[in-house]
């Protein structure tokens, strides 16, 4: 099992290149970053469960720019999003961003995607909360067509464009897309348009059951990147069938974040 780190990379904290170099030097396999373009004032500092929202949500760097810095400072580290809110992006532009990151990093980029939970945030990007999962699927499928086809087109309810040219293409022909979430329909989404699953449930017994059920249903060894591992439960996460575990680091100063990186 590969082991990496994930974090909300905030503007007044550790730089992405510094964090990436430290992770690679300590034997870790990856660095994944979370995305929120903004937090609407109207939504307040309240999380999805009604509790207080950590200040890091409104202070995150753009993950794609930060990951470009991380890639430039390392040679083997996998870089990725955990997750990108694709419903807040133009899919043609995001396809170019992702393929450029893939090529310039030597094929080290992984796109974790999610539909989000902050309804005012997604509304500000023109996405209706009730249709966000269908919107996410279409945007991912449109990007996959752009990565795959020399003359790509897509015609859906939320995304619609006639044939286009766009290069560079990803080195392996596509950017790996991992569908994030734990909801009852997430496995359907993984099987329909994902390359893998990125769950984050805390119960490793539930994780093991659902990973096994997903793979049985798929008839193949669906890859799983688990967001939310801890240094002390890596054995349980491995036993659950996870291929790649992400230990989540709290945001903080450079010294605080670097001191919290696990060593393997």
C-alpha positions in Angstrom: 0.0 0.0 0.0 1.2 3.5 -0.9 1.1 6.2 1.8 0.9 9.9 1.2 -0.4 13.0 2.8 -3.3 15.4 2.2 -4.0 18.8 3.5 -5.8 22.1 3.1 -2.9 24.2 1.9 -3.5 27.7 3.2 -2.0 31.0 2.1 -0.1 31.8 5.3 1.2 28.3 5.9 3.8 26.0 4.4 4.6 26.5 0.7 3.7 23.6 -1.6 7.2 23.0 -2.9 8.6 22.9 0.6 5.9 20.5 1.8 6.3 18.3 -1.3 10.1 18.0 -0.9 9.8 17.1 2.7 7.2 14.4 1.9 9.4 12.9 -0.8 12.5 13.0 1.4 10.7 11.1 4.2 9.7 8.3 1.9 6.1 9.2 1.3 4.4 8.5 -2.1 2.1 11.5 -2.6 0.7 14.9 -1.8 -3.0 15.6 -2.3 -4.6 19.0 -1.8 -8.2 20.1 -1.1 -10.2 22.7 -3.0 -12.6 25.5 -2.2 -12.6 28.5 -4.5 -14.3 30.6 -1.8 -16.7 30.5 1.1 -19.8 32.7 0.6 -20.4 35.1 3.5 -24.1 34.2 3.3 -23.4 30.6 4.1 -21.6 31.6 7.3 -18.8 29.7 8.9 -20.9 26.5 9.3 -19.9 23.0 8.1 -22.1 20.4 6.4 -23.2 19.1 9.8 -24.1 22.5 11.3 -20.9 22.7 13.3 -18.3 25.5 13.2 -16.4 25.7 9.9 -12.6 25.8 10.2 -11.0 29.0 8.9 -8.8 26.9 6.5 -11.8 26.5 4.2 -11.7 30.2 3.1 -7.9 30.4 2.9 -6.8 27.5 0.6 -4.5 28.0 -2.3 -5.7 27.0 -5.7 -4.7 23.3 -5.7 -3.7 23.1 -9.3 -1.2 26.0 -9.1 0.1 24.7 -5.8 0.5 21.2 -7.3 2.5 22.6 -10.2 5.0 24.0 -7.6 5.0 20.6 -5.8 5.7 18.7 -9.1 8.5 21.1 -10.0 10.2 20.5 -6.7 10.1 16.7 -6.7 10.8 13.7 -9.0 8.7 10.8 -7.9 5.9 12.2 -5.7 2.4 11.6 -7.0 0.4 14.8 -6.9 -3.4 15.1 -6.8 -6.6 16.7 -5.6 -8.7 15.4 -2.7 -11.0 16.6 -4.0 -11.5 19.1 -6.8 -15.0 20.5 -7.1 -15.3 20.1 -10.8 -18.8 21.6 -10.9 -17.1 24.9 -10.2 -14.9 24.7 -13.3 -15.3 25.0 -17.0 -14.6 21.5 -18.2 -12.7 22.6 -21.3 -10.4 24.8 -19.2 -10.0 22.2 -16.5 -9.2 19.5 -19.0 -6.3 21.7 -20.2 -5.1 22.4 -16.7 -5.1 18.7 -15.8 -3.4 17.4 -19.0 -0.7 20.1 -18.6 -0.1 19.1 -15.0 0.1 15.5 -16.1 2.6 16.1 -18.9 4.8 18.6 -17.0 4.9 16.3 -13.9 5.8 13.2 -16.0 2.5 11.5 -15.5 2.3 11.9 -11.8 -1.1 13.7 -11.5 -4.3 12.2 -10.1 -7.6 14.0 -10.2 -9.9 13.3 -7.3 -13.3 14.8 -7.8 -16.4 15.6 -5.7 -19.7 17.5 -6.1 -19.3 19.5 -3.0 -21.6 20.2 -0.1 -21.6 24.1 0.3 -24.7 25.0 -1.7 -24.2 28.8 -1.9 -20.6 28.1 -3.1 -21.8 26.0 -6.0 -24.6 28.4 -6.8 -22.1 31.2 -7.2 -20.5 29.1 -10.0 -23.8 28.6 -11.7 -24.5 25.1 -10.6 -27.8 24.1 -9.1 -27.3 22.0 -6.0 -30.1 19.5 -7.0 -28.3 18.7 -10.3 -24.7 18.8 -9.1 -24.0 15.0 -9.4 -25.3 14.9 -13.0 -23.3 18.1 -13.7 -20.2 16.5 -12.2 -20.6 13.4 -14.3 -21.0 15.3 -17.5 -18.0 17.6 -16.8 -15.8 14.6 -16.1 -17.0 12.7 -19.2 -16.4 15.8 -21.3 -12.8 16.0 -20.0 -12.3 12.4 -20.6 -13.4 12.9 -24.2 -11.0 15.8 -24.6 -8.1 13.8 -23.2 -8.9 10.8 -25.4 -10.0 12.1 -28.8 -8.1 14.3 -31.3 -11.4 15.9 -32.2 -13.5 15.8 -29.0 -17.1 16.7 -28.6 -19.7 16.3 -25.9 -23.4 16.7 -25.9 -25.2 16.5 -22.5 -27.7 18.4 -20.5 -25.2 20.5 -18.6 -22.2 20.4 -20.9 -22.5 20.8 -24.7 -19.9 21.5 -27.3 -19.1 20.6 -30.9 -15.8 19.1 -32.0 -12.7 20.8 -30.6 -8.9 20.4 -30.7 -7.0 20.5 -27.5 -3.4 19.4 -26.7 -1.4 18.3 -24.8 -2.9 14.9 -24.2 -2.1 13.1 -21.0 1.0 10.9 -21.2 -1.0 7.7 -20.6 -4.0 8.8 -22.7 -6.0 10.0 -19.7 -5.7 11.5 -16.3 -6.8 9.0 -13.6 -10.1 10.2 -12.1 -11.1 9.1 -8.6 -14.6 9.7 -7.4 -14.8 11.0 -3.9 -17.5 10.4 -1.3 -19.2 7.8 0.9 -22.9 8.2 -0.1 -25.1 5.3 -1.1 -24.7 6.0 -4.9 -21.0 6.7 -5.0 -20.1 3.2 -6.2 -22.5 3.7 -9.1 -20.5 6.8 -10.1 -17.2 5.0 -9.8 -18.4 2.3 -12.1 -19.9 4.6 -14.6 -17.2 7.2 -15.1 -14.4 6.8 -12.6 -11.0 5.1 -12.6 -11.1 4.6 -8.9 -12.8 5.5 -5.6 -11.7 8.0 -2.9 -13.7 7.3 0.2 -13.2 9.0 3.6 -15.4 7.1 6.1 -13.7 6.7 9.5 -14.9 3.2 10.1 -12.4 0.8 8.6 -14.7 -2.2 8.9 -17.3 -0.3 6.7 -14.5 0.6 4.4 -13.4 -3.0 4.0 -17.0 -4.2 3.3 -17.6 -1.5 0.7 -14.3 -2.0 -1.1 -14.9 -5.7 -1.3 -18.5 -5.2 -2.5 -17.4 -2.6 -5.1 -14.7 -4.9 -6.5 -17.1 -7.9 -6.6 -19.7 -5.9 -8.5 -17.1 -4.5 -10.9 -15.5 -7.8 -11.6 -12.1 -6.1 -11.3 -9.7 -4.7 -8.7 -11.0 -1.2 -8.6 -8.2 1.0 -7.2 -9.0 2.8 -3.9 -7.3 5.9 -2.5 -8.4 6.4 1.1 -8.6 10.0 2.5 -8.3 10.2 6.3 -5.8 7.6 7.3 -3.8 8.0 10.5 -0.3 6.8 11.2 -1.7 4.4 13.9 -4.4 2.7 11.7 -2.4 2.1 8.5 -2.5 -1.6 9.1 -6.3 -1.6 9.3 -6.5 0.5 6.2 -4.2 -1.9 4.3 -6.3 -4.8 5.5 -9.4 -3.1 4.1 -8.0 -3.4 0.6 -6.9 0.2 0.2 -4.2 0.7 -2.5 -3.1 4.2 -1.4 -3.7 5.8 2.0 -3.7 9.6 2.6 -2.8 10.8 6.1 -4.5 14.1 6.6 -2.3 16.9 8.1 -3.8 19.8 9.9 -3.2 23.2 8.4 -0.7 25.4 10.2 2.6 27.2 10.1 5.5 25.7 8.1 7.1 24.4 11.2 3.9 22.8 12.5 3.0 21.1 9.3 6.5 19.8 8.6 6.7 18.4 12.1 3.5 16.5 11.6 4.6 14.6 8.4 4.9 10.9 9.2 8.1 9.2 8.2 8.1 5.7 6.6 
